[in-house]
Amino acid sequence: MTQAVLSLEKGEEPAAPAPGYWTSVFARLRRDPVAMLALGLLVAIALAAIFAPEIAPADPFKGSMLRRLKPVLTPGYPLGADELGRDMLTRLIWGGRLSLLMGVLPVVVSTLLGSAIGIVCGYRGGWLNGLVMRVVDVFFAFPSVLLAIALSGVLGSGLVNSIVSLTVVFTPQIVRVAESVTTQIRTRDYVEAARVTGAGAFTIIRVHVLGNVLGPIVVYATSLISVSMILASGLSFLGLGVKPPQAEWGLMLNTLRTAIYSQPLLAALPGVMIFVTSVAFNLVSDGLRAAMEVK
């Protein structure tokens, strides 16, 4: 006889069902003011980037040499004008589109690919696991920055090639995390019990493994977004990423580097946006990690 039936027989209200795991995680996350503040800031930046055509005060590509390097707080140009006389506020809003895309998309794609490879290798074990992890070790032998620059140099500059390069850089890292957690999960009693009862590998992975490895993978992937943004901005700064006249924070740092002595505050604005957004992603990742580590 269930607890709900016993409660009804005693004239008591039935107990409310226990909340699910992810419901509890998000409830604890909402009680973290720092993480919620960072998440709100990221949402505001993302919404500004998405609705840039509606909220940007000017044309991001239209400039005038008469307005070249206007300082911050110039009437009509609250954040000044860049080296070609284009409104900096407009360029920063539009630049968030490509910067966020190059920060988030490689991590999402690498998480999907790396999780699938890591979970399968960690569950199967044996020679397949050994072979894949040795290949992963080869990628880990190179620093992420140098590997991203090398791949972008081989593939060529451009948005798509930069995303592909960053995806290749991050996929081995996700594979390592997914394989490590899956290797621990596959020896648990409930996995062995499911295997003894005749459950197939796909069923065991879907029902028993995926739910337990998803949390660590999501937390680690969230922390990679800030790294991805910094690497993407670095590629654009070096001329291996987005090409002019597109608005992207790393590319804007490159084009404004000659103004660092005459208008240092103006030249630093794209870097401030990269810094603030990266820190916000890290704070959200830390909050999510803390919410998932409750015993």
C-alpha positions as CSV (number, residue, x, y, z in Angstrom):
1,M,0.0,0.0,0.0
2,T,1.4,3.3,-1.0
3,Q,2.1,6.3,1.2
4,A,-0.6,8.3,-0.6
5,V,-3.3,5.6,0.2
6,L,-2.2,5.4,3.9
7,S,-2.4,9.2,4.2
8,L,-5.9,9.2,2.7
9,E,-7.0,6.5,5.2
10,K,-5.8,8.6,8.1
11,G,-7.5,11.6,6.7
12,E,-4.3,13.4,5.8
13,E,-3.4,15.2,2.7
14,P,-1.3,13.1,0.3
15,A,2.4,14.0,0.2
16,A,3.5,16.0,-2.7
17,P,5.7,14.1,-5.2
18,A,9.4,14.7,-4.9
19,P,10.8,17.2,-7.4
20,G,12.9,15.8,-10.3
21,Y,16.7,16.2,-10.3
22,W,16.9,19.0,-12.8
23,T,14.0,20.8,-11.1
24,S,16.0,20.7,-7.9
25,V,19.2,21.9,-9.7
26,F,17.5,24.9,-11.2
27,A,15.8,25.7,-7.9
28,R,19.2,25.8,-6.2
29,L,20.6,27.8,-9.1
30,R,17.9,30.4,-8.7
31,R,19.0,30.9,-5.1
32,D,22.5,31.9,-6.2
33,P,22.4,35.7,-6.7
34,V,25.8,35.9,-8.4
35,A,24.9,33.2,-11.0
36,M,21.5,34.7,-11.6
37,L,23.0,38.2,-12.1
38,A,25.5,36.8,-14.6
39,L,22.7,34.9,-16.3
40,G,20.6,38.0,-16.6
41,L,23.5,39.9,-18.1
42,L,24.0,37.2,-20.7
43,V,20.3,37.2,-21.6
44,A,20.5,41.0,-22.0
45,I,23.5,40.8,-24.3
46,A,22.0,37.9,-26.3
47,L,18.7,39.8,-26.7
48,A,20.5,43.0,-27.8
49,A,22.4,41.0,-30.4
50,I,19.4,39.1,-31.7
51,F,17.3,42.3,-32.0
52,A,20.2,44.5,-33.2
53,P,18.4,45.6,-36.4
54,E,15.6,47.0,-34.2
55,I,17.5,48.6,-31.3
56,A,20.8,49.7,-32.9
57,P,20.8,53.5,-33.3
58,A,22.7,53.6,-36.6
59,D,23.9,51.7,-39.6
60,P,26.8,49.5,-38.5
61,F,28.6,49.8,-41.9
62,K,28.0,53.5,-42.6
63,G,30.9,55.7,-41.6
64,S,32.3,59.2,-42.3
65,M,35.8,60.4,-42.0
66,L,34.5,63.6,-40.4
67,R,33.4,61.5,-37.4
68,R,36.6,59.5,-37.2
69,L,37.6,58.5,-33.7
70,K,35.0,60.6,-32.0
71,P,35.5,60.2,-28.2
72,V,33.1,58.6,-25.8
73,L,30.1,60.8,-24.7
74,T,30.1,62.8,-27.9
75,P,26.6,64.2,-28.6
76,G,24.8,61.7,-30.8
77,Y,27.6,59.1,-30.3
78,P,27.4,57.9,-26.6
79,L,30.3,55.4,-27.1
80,G,32.1,57.4,-29.8
81,A,32.9,56.5,-33.3
82,D,35.6,54.0,-34.7
83,E,38.5,54.6,-37.1
84,L,36.0,54.9,-40.0
85,G,33.5,57.1,-38.3
86,R,31.0,54.3,-37.6
87,D,28.9,54.5,-34.4
88,M,30.6,52.3,-31.7
89,L,27.4,51.6,-29.8
90,T,25.9,50.1,-33.0
91,R,29.0,48.2,-33.8
92,L,29.2,46.7,-30.3
93,I,25.6,45.6,-30.4
94,W,26.0,44.0,-33.9
95,G,29.3,42.6,-32.9
96,G,27.7,40.5,-30.2
97,R,26.0,38.5,-32.8
98,L,29.1,37.0,-34.3
99,S,31.0,36.9,-31.0
100,L,28.3,34.9,-29.3
101,L,27.8,32.7,-32.3
102,M,31.5,31.9,-32.4
103,G,31.6,31.3,-28.7
104,V,28.5,29.1,-28.3
105,L,28.2,27.2,-31.6
106,P,31.6,25.4,-31.5
107,V,30.9,24.3,-27.9
108,V,27.4,23.0,-28.7
109,V,28.6,21.0,-31.8
110,S,31.7,19.7,-29.9
111,T,29.5,18.7,-27.0
112,L,27.2,16.7,-29.2
113,L,30.0,15.0,-31.0
114,G,32.3,14.6,-28.0
115,S,29.6,13.3,-25.7
116,A,28.5,10.6,-28.3
117,I,32.1,9.5,-28.8
118,G,33.1,9.6,-25.2
119,I,30.0,7.7,-23.9
120,V,30.3,5.0,-26.5
121,C,34.0,4.5,-25.9
122,G,33.6,4.7,-22.1
123,Y,30.8,2.1,-22.1
124,R,32.5,-0.3,-24.5
125,G,36.0,0.0,-23.2
126,G,38.6,-2.3,-24.6
127,W,40.7,-1.6,-27.7
128,L,38.2,1.0,-29.0
129,N,38.5,3.1,-25.9
130,G,42.2,2.8,-25.9
131,L,42.5,3.8,-29.6
132,V,40.2,6.8,-29.3
133,M,41.8,8.1,-26.1
134,R,45.3,7.9,-27.6
135,V,44.1,10.1,-30.5
136,V,42.6,12.5,-27.9
137,D,46.0,12.5,-26.2
138,V,47.6,13.7,-29.4
139,F,45.3,16.8,-29.5
140,F,46.0,17.4,-25.8
141,A,49.7,17.6,-26.7
142,F,49.1,21.0,-28.3
143,P,47.9,24.1,-26.5
144,S,44.4,25.1,-27.5
145,V,45.5,28.5,-28.8
146,L,48.2,27.2,-31.0
147,L,46.0,24.4,-32.3
148,A,43.2,26.8,-33.2
149,I,45.6,29.1,-35.0
150,A,47.2,26.2,-36.9
151,L,43.8,24.8,-38.0
152,S,42.5,28.3,-39.0
153,G,45.7,28.9,-40.9
154,V,45.3,25.6,-42.8
155,L,41.6,26.1,-43.5
156,G,41.8,29.8,-44.2
157,S,40.1,32.8,-42.6
158,G,36.3,33.2,-42.4
159,L,33.5,32.6,-40.0
160,V,32.8,29.0,-41.0
161,N,36.4,27.9,-40.9
162,S,36.9,29.5,-37.5
163,I,33.9,27.6,-36.1
164,V,35.2,24.3,-37.6
165,S,38.6,25.0,-36.0
166,L,37.2,25.7,-32.6
167,T,35.0,22.6,-32.8
168,V,38.0,20.4,-33.5
169,V,39.8,22.0,-30.6
170,F,37.0,21.4,-28.1
171,T,35.8,18.0,-29.2
172,P,38.7,16.0,-27.6
173,Q,38.2,17.8,-24.3
174,I,34.5,16.8,-24.2
175,V,35.4,13.3,-25.2
176,R,37.8,13.0,-22.3
177,V,35.2,14.2,-19.8
178,A,32.4,12.0,-21.2
179,E,34.7,8.9,-21.3
180,S,35.9,9.4,-17.8
181,V,32.5,9.7,-16.2
182,T,31.0,6.9,-18.3
183,T,33.9,4.6,-17.3
184,Q,32.9,5.2,-13.6
185,I,29.2,4.7,-14.3
186,R,29.4,1.5,-16.2
187,T,30.6,-0.5,-13.2
188,R,27.8,0.6,-10.9
189,D,25.4,-2.0,-9.5
190,Y,22.3,-0.7,-11.3
191,V,24.1,-0.8,-14.7
192,E,25.2,-4.4,-14.0
193,A,21.7,-5.3,-12.9
194,A,20.3,-3.9,-16.2
195,R,22.9,-5.8,-18.2
196,V,22.0,-9.1,-16.4
197,T,18.3,-8.7,-17.1
198,G,19.1,-8.6,-20.8
199,A,18.9,-4.9,-21.5
200,G,20.7,-3.8,-24.6
201,A,23.6,-1.4,-24.7
202,F,21.6,1.4,-26.3
203,T,18.9,1.0,-23.6
204,I,21.4,1.0,-20.8
205,I,23.1,4.1,-22.2
206,R,19.9,5.9,-22.7
207,V,18.2,5.0,-19.4
208,H,21.0,4.6,-16.9
209,V,24.2,6.2,-18.2
210,L,23.1,9.4,-20.1
211,G,21.3,10.9,-17.1
212,N,24.3,10.5,-14.9
213,V,27.0,11.8,-17.3
214,L,24.9,14.7,-18.7
215,G,25.5,16.9,-15.6
216,P,29.3,17.0,-15.6
217,I,29.4,17.3,-19.4
218,V,27.0,20.3,-19.3
219,V,28.9,22.0,-16.6
220,Y,32.3,21.6,-18.4
221,A,30.8,22.6,-21.7
222,T,29.4,25.8,-20.1
223,S,32.9,26.7,-18.9
224,L,34.3,26.2,-22.4
225,I,32.1,29.0,-23.9
226,S,34.2,31.7,-22.4
227,V,37.3,30.1,-23.7
228,S,35.7,29.7,-27.1
229,M,34.8,33.4,-27.1
230,I,38.4,34.4,-26.2
231,L,39.9,32.1,-28.8
232,A,37.4,33.3,-31.5
233,S,38.2,36.9,-30.7
234,G,41.9,36.1,-30.9
235,L,41.5,34.5,-34.3
236,S,39.7,37.6,-35.6
237,F,42.3,39.8,-34.1
238,L,45.0,37.9,-36.0
239,G,43.1,38.1,-39.2
240,L,42.1,34.4,-39.2
241,G,38.5,34.9,-38.2
242,V,35.7,37.2,-39.4
243,K,36.7,39.5,-42.2
244,P,36.0,43.3,-42.4
245,P,33.7,45.1,-42.6
246,Q,31.7,42.7,-40.3
247,A,31.2,43.7,-36.7
248,E,32.9,41.3,-34.3
249,W,34.5,42.2,-31.0
250,G,37.9,40.6,-31.7
251,L,38.1,42.2,-35.2
252,M,37.1,45.6,-33.7
253,L,40.0,45.3,-31.3
254,N,42.3,44.7,-34.3
255,T,41.1,47.7,-36.3
256,L,41.1,50.0,-33.3
257,R,44.6,49.1,-32.0
258,T,46.1,52.1,-33.8
259,A,43.9,54.4,-31.7
260,I,45.1,53.1,-28.3
261,Y,47.3,56.2,-27.8
262,S,44.8,58.8,-29.0
263,Q,41.5,57.3,-27.8
264,P,42.4,54.5,-25.3
265,L,38.9,54.2,-23.8
266,L,37.4,53.9,-27.3
267,A,39.9,51.2,-28.3
268,A,39.2,49.2,-25.1
269,L,35.5,49.0,-25.4
270,P,35.4,45.7,-27.5
271,G,37.8,44.1,-25.0
272,V,35.6,45.2,-22.2
273,M,32.6,43.4,-23.9
274,I,34.7,40.2,-24.3
275,F,35.9,40.3,-20.7
276,V,32.4,41.0,-19.2
277,T,30.7,38.3,-21.3
278,S,33.4,35.7,-20.6
279,V,33.3,36.3,-16.9
280,A,29.5,36.1,-16.9
281,F,29.7,32.6,-18.6
282,N,32.2,31.5,-16.0
283,L,30.0,32.7,-13.1
284,V,27.0,30.8,-14.6
285,S,29.2,27.7,-15.0
286,D,30.4,27.9,-11.4
287,G,26.8,28.4,-10.1
288,L,25.6,25.4,-12.2
289,R,28.5,23.3,-10.8
290,A,27.6,24.2,-7.2
291,A,23.9,23.4,-7.8
292,M,24.8,20.0,-9.2
293,E,27.3,19.0,-6.5
294,V,24.7,18.8,-3.6
295,K,25.1,15.4,-2.0
